[in-house]
Amino acid sequence: MPDVPDIPRPSQLWKRLSAERKLLAADAFWQDENAAAEQAEAVVMIAQRIKFRVRSVQTLAREKKSRHLVNLGSVSEMVAARLLVAYHLHHQRAMMAAFLDALGIAHDDGLIADEELKAPSADRLRDAVRTIGAAYPAEDVALYLATLMWQDPETWAGLTELPELAQHA
């Protein structure tokens, strides 16, 4: 694996989120149909923390599971990564789509369509980041860029040179 850029790990990004964003992410996480493994891990962590049986935690309302997940304090890298992805897919689709549009990358509502994506040039990345930076809060942009870096450090390595990413580091 190539050298991982010096940006926060998903668990560190998760810890830095505001309580409101954490709740939004946790709610999206429990609705994510592709997060079964991470959800199972979170259920076990919650059960241990609140001294409930796993089955009892599984039957809790989504809102309660979300609050318990936020109150865990720390989560594994896998759970944190899925929380960040779920947050973006559920709450930041417009920003994701705007970024990919600015890069000229084909997508389906913010999800990259091409599995063989080539790394965009530094100039295109800079312009695309400026585009979303002008339209979205700096914290949202920095979190999105850091999340992209962790998902695919080879493709998005050029983002490490941009000051917008450093805001969240």
Contacts in CASP RR format, 6 or more apart in sequence:
PFRMAT RR
TARGET T0000
AUTHOR 0000-0000-0000
METHOD contacts of the structure
MODEL  1
MPDVPDIPRPSQLWKRLSAERKLLAADAFWQDENAAAEQAEAVVMIAQRI
KFRVRSVQTLAREKKSRHLVNLGSVSEMVAARLLVAYHLHHQRAMMAAFL
DALGIAHDDGLIADEELKAPSADRLRDAVRTIGAAYPAEDVALYLATLMW
QDPETWAGLTELPELAQHA
2 153 0 8 1.000
2 154 0 8 1.000
2 157 0 8 1.000
4 153 0 8 1.000
5 149 0 8 1.000
5 153 0 8 1.000
5 157 0 8 1.000
5 160 0 8 1.000
6 160 0 8 1.000
6 169 0 8 1.000
7 146 0 8 1.000
7 149 0 8 1.000
7 150 0 8 1.000
7 160 0 8 1.000
7 165 0 8 1.000
7 168 0 8 1.000
7 169 0 8 1.000
8 16 0 8 1.000
8 146 0 8 1.000
8 168 0 8 1.000
8 169 0 8 1.000
9 77 0 8 1.000
9 80 0 8 1.000
9 150 0 8 1.000
10 77 0 8 1.000
10 80 0 8 1.000
10 81 0 8 1.000
10 83 0 8 1.000
10 84 0 8 1.000
10 147 0 8 1.000
10 150 0 8 1.000
11 74 0 8 1.000
11 75 0 8 1.000
11 76 0 8 1.000
11 77 0 8 1.000
11 80 0 8 1.000
13 80 0 8 1.000
13 84 0 8 1.000
13 143 0 8 1.000
13 146 0 8 1.000
13 147 0 8 1.000
13 168 0 8 1.000
14 22 0 8 1.000
14 25 0 8 1.000
14 75 0 8 1.000
14 80 0 8 1.000
14 83 0 8 1.000
14 84 0 8 1.000
15 73 0 8 1.000
15 74 0 8 1.000
16 168 0 8 1.000
17 25 0 8 1.000
17 143 0 8 1.000
19 70 0 8 1.000
21 87 0 8 1.000
22 70 0 8 1.000
23 66 0 8 1.000
23 67 0 8 1.000
23 70 0 8 1.000
24 87 0 8 1.000
24 90 0 8 1.000
24 91 0 8 1.000
25 83 0 8 1.000
25 84 0 8 1.000
25 86 0 8 1.000
25 87 0 8 1.000
25 91 0 8 1.000
26 65 0 8 1.000
26 66 0 8 1.000
26 67 0 8 1.000
26 69 0 8 1.000
26 70 0 8 1.000
26 83 0 8 1.000
27 62 0 8 1.000
27 63 0 8 1.000
27 66 0 8 1.000
27 90 0 8 1.000
28 83 0 8 1.000
28 86 0 8 1.000
28 87 0 8 1.000
28 89 0 8 1.000
28 90 0 8 1.000
28 91 0 8 1.000
29 35 0 8 1.000
29 38 0 8 1.000
29 39 0 8 1.000
29 42 0 8 1.000
29 66 0 8 1.000
29 69 0 8 1.000
29 82 0 8 1.000
29 83 0 8 1.000
29 86 0 8 1.000
29 87 0 8 1.000
30 39 0 8 1.000
30 62 0 8 1.000
30 65 0 8 1.000
30 66 0 8 1.000
30 69 0 8 1.000
31 62 0 8 1.000
31 86 0 8 1.000
31 90 0 8 1.000
32 39 0 8 1.000
32 82 0 8 1.000
32 85 0 8 1.000
32 86 0 8 1.000
32 89 0 8 1.000
32 90 0 8 1.000
35 82 0 8 1.000
35 86 0 8 1.000
37 78 0 8 1.000
38 78 0 8 1.000
38 79 0 8 1.000
38 82 0 8 1.000
38 83 0 8 1.000
41 76 0 8 1.000
41 78 0 8 1.000
41 79 0 8 1.000
42 65 0 8 1.000
42 69 0 8 1.000
42 72 0 8 1.000
42 75 0 8 1.000
42 79 0 8 1.000
43 54 0 8 1.000
43 57 0 8 1.000
43 58 0 8 1.000
43 65 0 8 1.000
44 54 0 8 1.000
45 72 0 8 1.000
45 75 0 8 1.000
45 79 0 8 1.000
46 52 0 8 1.000
46 57 0 8 1.000
46 65 0 8 1.000
46 68 0 8 1.000
46 69 0 8 1.000
46 72 0 8 1.000
47 53 0 8 1.000
47 54 0 8 1.000
47 56 0 8 1.000
47 57 0 8 1.000
49 68 0 8 1.000
49 71 0 8 1.000
49 72 0 8 1.000
50 57 0 8 1.000
50 68 0 8 1.000
57 65 0 8 1.000
57 68 0 8 1.000
60 68 0 8 1.000
69 75 0 8 1.000
69 83 0 8 1.000
75 83 0 8 1.000
81 150 0 8 1.000
81 151 0 8 1.000
84 143 0 8 1.000
84 147 0 8 1.000
84 150 0 8 1.000
85 147 0 8 1.000
85 151 0 8 1.000
88 96 0 8 1.000
88 144 0 8 1.000
88 147 0 8 1.000
89 111 0 8 1.000
92 140 0 8 1.000
92 144 0 8 1.000
93 109 0 8 1.000
93 110 0 8 1.000
95 132 0 8 1.000
95 135 0 8 1.000
95 136 0 8 1.000
95 140 0 8 1.000
95 141 0 8 1.000
95 144 0 8 1.000
96 107 0 8 1.000
96 110 0 8 1.000
96 111 0 8 1.000
96 144 0 8 1.000
97 107 0 8 1.000
97 109 0 8 1.000
97 110 0 8 1.000
98 131 0 8 1.000
98 132 0 8 1.000
98 135 0 8 1.000
98 136 0 8 1.000
99 128 0 8 1.000
99 129 0 8 1.000
99 131 0 8 1.000
99 132 0 8 1.000
99 144 0 8 1.000
100 106 0 8 1.000
100 107 0 8 1.000
100 110 0 8 1.000
100 112 0 8 1.000
101 107 0 8 1.000
102 124 0 8 1.000
102 127 0 8 1.000
102 128 0 8 1.000
102 131 0 8 1.000
102 132 0 8 1.000
103 120 0 8 1.000
103 124 0 8 1.000
103 125 0 8 1.000
103 128 0 8 1.000
104 124 0 8 1.000
105 112 0 8 1.000
105 113 0 8 1.000
105 114 0 8 1.000
105 117 0 8 1.000
105 120 0 8 1.000
106 112 0 8 1.000
106 113 0 8 1.000
106 114 0 8 1.000
107 113 0 8 1.000
117 152 0 8 1.000
117 155 0 8 1.000
118 155 0 8 1.000
119 154 0 8 1.000
119 155 0 8 1.000
119 156 0 8 1.000
119 157 0 8 1.000
119 158 0 8 1.000
120 128 0 8 1.000
120 155 0 8 1.000
120 158 0 8 1.000
122 158 0 8 1.000
122 161 0 8 1.000
125 158 0 8 1.000
125 159 0 8 1.000
125 162 0 8 1.000
126 162 0 8 1.000
129 141 0 8 1.000
129 145 0 8 1.000
129 159 0 8 1.000
129 162 0 8 1.000
129 164 0 8 1.000
132 141 0 8 1.000
132 144 0 8 1.000
133 141 0 8 1.000
133 164 0 8 1.000
138 164 0 8 1.000
138 167 0 8 1.000
139 167 0 8 1.000
139 168 0 8 1.000
141 164 0 8 1.000
141 167 0 8 1.000
142 164 0 8 1.000
142 165 0 8 1.000
142 166 0 8 1.000
142 167 0 8 1.000
142 168 0 8 1.000
143 168 0 8 1.000
145 156 0 8 1.000
145 159 0 8 1.000
145 162 0 8 1.000
145 164 0 8 1.000
145 165 0 8 1.000
145 168 0 8 1.000
146 165 0 8 1.000
146 168 0 8 1.000
146 169 0 8 1.000
148 156 0 8 1.000
148 159 0 8 1.000
149 156 0 8 1.000
149 157 0 8 1.000
149 159 0 8 1.000
149 160 0 8 1.000
149 165 0 8 1.000
159 165 0 8 1.000
END
